Structures are given as structure tokens and as C-alpha cells.
Amino acid sequence: MSYSDKAALRGEPGYVWRSGQERRLAMIRRWTKLEGATILDNGAGLGTYLAAFAPYSDRRFGLEVEMERAQKARERASGVAVGVGEWLPFASDSFDVVLSNEVIEHVQDDARYAAEMVRVTRSGGRIVVFAPNRWYPVEQHGIYWQGEYRFGNKPLVNYLPNPLRNRLAPHVRTYTRHGLLHLFESLPVYLVHHGRIFGGYDNIERRWPTFGRLLKRTLYAAERTPLQLLGLSHLLVLEKIRP
């Protein structure tokens, strides 16, 4: 499989840690208790979040489908397994916190993936999911056009009717609020929080610092208004109950 094929199918892992990732870590900390927790990063990539969790817990585990990425992640946390999220190689009721950061949209069976996260979470444990919002104006995963994968941001693709949108981007899903919650509605969890958030826009801030800072302040303020409907990602927090 070529590099571009992998990028289309799996997405790109986080290579650096910047303000956007720091902001998401703050959100995870707000909605979970990381201190001393047994944590699973379900789709660990290169292990950037596993490294960020190190000050809070020594019991950090990850799952990654790509062997090369898993090997890099193991430099940051030893408990990284290779596998797919639909078949987690962990016992039921194992984790206090399960993170899925922009992964669920790439798996073959997202309902099975959701069920597996619930299975391995302990009663009272929390699941945090970041997933692409259908109403964000840009498809960030690229599209297929005339048989070729075209990497990069493509505006308004997600506003197309499903049959056309899914022909252009068959390799990645986006979710409405209803569609994301539907994956968990028959599972033993209850909704703690749902919101939509905008991105880090760190590249824009690096190139145009004043404009970038203004953009971020404006969009982050919009998260507290109906304009959050246009946010980049869903932030979903669930807590497991006894079945």
C-alpha cells in the first residue's frame, strides 16, 4: 500500500504537539479523571497523546493498526498493541478512560468499534470521542476524483447529498450529532456531554500570527453559540453504566 493510499484510508497521525493538541488535552482533562487512571488511546498513531498522559498515569495503553506507527508509539508508552478497533485485544471492564481521537471515521465498522470501546470501559469509566462534523465547510481528508486520490482540504464536499458525497470521499465518514449518538444508543452508556469544537489552526497562526490569533479567538467564542454547528469536530463524552 502506497503512502497516499494509507493517508486516504487511515488518515495522518499527529506528528507534532502544538496548541490545538494542548487544547484537546485540556478538554479530556475537564471531562475525565486522568490521575492514576488506566487509559486506552484507541487509535494511538505515533503516541502523542500517550506521551501527554504520562504526567497523570503510568497505566497507559494504546491500539494502532499500522505496525510502523505502533513501533513509534511504543517509544512513548510500552503498552501499545497492533490491531483494529473493532476487535480490541483487552479484557472487558479494563479501562477508566478510553480516547478515540479522530479515528472512528476511518474504521470499517464504526458500530462495532463503538461497542468495543464500551465493552472495555469499566462501570463509571468515561469514553471521549472526537469525530468529524458533517457540517464543517471543508473536507480535510481529500477526495477521489477521476480515479485518483487528491489530498488536501476540499470545500463544501460534506454539504453534498450522501450518494455524491460518499462517492467523492468513500474512505472517510463524517457525522451529524444524531448519527454519532446513534452508534451508542443501545449500549450501556449515558451522555455526559456533546459539543462541537473548532480546530487549532496552528499553521495559520504560525504564518500570520495576528490573524491566526484573532481567528482562533473568534471561532472558539463561536463554540458557545449556535454557530458551533459548523465546528470541525464533535466532542462526545460518555459514561458507562452497569448493563
QUIZI-V593638 format. One record per pair of residues at least 4 apart in sequence whose C-alpha atoms are under 7 Angstrom apart, sorted by the first residue. I is the first residue (numbers start at 1). J is the second residue. D is the distance in whole Angstrom. If there is no record, write none. Layout:
I/J/D  I/J/D
This chain:
1/5/6  1/6/7  2/6/6  3/7/6  4/8/6  5/9/6  6/10/6  7/11/5  7/12/6  8/141/7  8/171/6  9/106/7  9/171/6  10/106/6  11/141/7  13/45/5  13/46/6  14/45/7  14/46/7  14/48/7  17/21/6  18/22/6  19/23/6  19/200/6  19/202/7  20/24/6  20/199/6  20/200/4  20/202/7  21/25/6  22/26/6  23/27/6  24/28/6  25/29/6  26/30/6  27/31/6  28/32/6  29/33/6  29/34/7  32/126/7  33/37/7  34/56/6  34/57/7  35/56/5  35/57/6  36/56/6  36/57/5  37/57/6  37/59/7  37/96/6  37/97/7  38/59/5  38/60/6  38/95/5  38/96/5  38/97/6  39/59/6  39/60/5  39/61/6  39/95/6  39/96/6  39/97/5  39/98/6  40/60/6  40/61/5  40/62/5  40/95/7  40/97/6  40/98/5  40/99/6  41/50/7  41/61/6  41/62/5  41/63/6  41/98/6  41/99/5  41/100/6  42/62/6  42/63/5  42/85/7  42/98/7  42/99/6  42/100/5  43/62/7  43/63/5  43/64/5  43/100/6  43/103/6  44/62/5  44/63/6  44/64/5  45/64/6  45/69/6  45/70/7  45/73/7  46/69/5  46/70/7  46/72/5  46/73/4  47/51/6  47/73/4  47/76/6  48/52/6  49/53/6  50/54/7  50/60/6  50/76/7  50/77/6  51/76/5  51/77/7  53/57/6  54/58/6  60/77/6  60/79/7  61/77/7  61/79/5  61/80/5  62/79/6  62/80/4  62/81/6  63/80/6  63/81/5  63/82/6  63/83/6  64/70/6  64/81/6  64/82/5  64/83/6  64/84/7  65/82/5  65/83/5  65/84/5  66/70/6  66/82/7  67/71/6  67/82/6  68/72/7  69/73/6  70/74/6  70/80/6  70/82/7  71/75/7  73/77/6  73/80/7  74/78/5  74/79/7  74/80/6  84/88/7  85/113/5  86/109/7  86/112/5  86/113/4  86/116/6  87/116/7  88/116/6  90/120/7  91/120/6  92/119/5  92/120/4  92/121/7  93/119/6  93/120/5  93/121/5  93/122/4  94/120/5  94/121/6  94/122/6  95/120/6  95/121/5  95/122/6  95/125/7  96/121/6  96/122/6  96/125/4  96/126/6  97/125/6  97/126/5  97/127/6  98/117/7  98/121/7  98/126/6  98/127/5  98/128/6  99/127/6  99/128/5  99/129/6  100/104/7  100/128/6  100/129/5  100/130/6  101/129/6  101/130/5  101/131/7  102/130/5  102/131/5  102/132/7  104/110/6  104/131/7  105/131/7  105/172/5  105/173/5  105/174/6  106/171/7  106/172/5  106/173/7  109/113/6  110/114/6  111/115/6  111/183/5  112/116/6  113/117/6  114/118/7  114/183/7  114/184/7  115/119/6  115/187/7  116/120/6  117/121/6  118/240/7  121/125/6  121/240/7  122/240/7  123/240/5  123/241/5  123/242/6  124/239/6  124/240/5  124/241/6  125/239/6  125/240/6  126/237/7  126/238/6  126/239/4  126/240/6  127/237/6  127/238/5  127/239/6  128/236/6  128/237/5  128/238/7  129/235/6  129/236/5  129/237/6  130/233/6  130/234/5  130/235/5  130/236/6  131/233/5  131/234/5  132/174/5  132/175/6  132/232/6  132/233/4  132/234/6  133/174/6  133/175/5  133/176/6  133/231/7  133/232/6  133/233/5  133/234/6  134/158/6  134/174/5  134/175/5  134/176/5  135/158/7  135/159/7  135/229/7  135/230/5  136/230/5  136/231/6  136/232/5  137/155/6  137/156/5  137/158/7  137/230/7  138/153/6  138/154/5  138/155/4  138/156/6  138/157/7  139/153/6  139/154/5  139/155/6  139/157/6  139/158/6  140/152/6  140/153/4  140/154/6  141/151/7  141/152/6  141/153/7  142/150/5  142/151/4  142/152/5  142/153/6  142/154/6  143/149/6  143/150/5  143/151/7  143/168/5  143/169/5  144/148/5  144/149/4  144/150/6  144/168/5  144/169/6  145/149/6  145/150/7  145/168/7  157/165/6  158/165/6  160/164/6  160/165/5  161/165/6  162/166/6  163/167/6  164/168/6  165/169/6  166/170/5  175/179/6  175/180/6  176/180/6  177/181/6  178/182/6  179/183/7  181/185/6  188/240/6  188/241/5  188/242/7  188/243/5  189/238/6  189/239/5  189/240/4  189/241/5  190/238/6  190/239/6  190/240/7  191/237/6  191/238/5  191/239/7  192/237/5  192/238/5  192/239/7  193/236/6  193/237/5  194/235/6  194/236/5  194/237/6  195/234/6  195/235/5  195/236/7  196/223/7  196/228/6  196/229/7  196/231/5  196/233/6  196/234/4  196/235/6  197/223/6  197/228/7  197/231/5  197/232/6  197/233/5  197/234/6  197/235/7  198/219/6  198/220/7  198/231/5  198/232/5  198/233/7  199/232/6  201/205/6  202/206/6  203/207/6  204/208/6  204/212/5  205/209/4  205/211/7  205/212/4  205/213/6  208/212/6  209/213/6  210/214/6  211/215/6  212/216/6  213/217/6  214/218/6  215/219/6  216/220/6  217/221/6  218/222/6  219/223/7  222/227/6  222/228/6  223/227/7  223/228/4  224/228/7
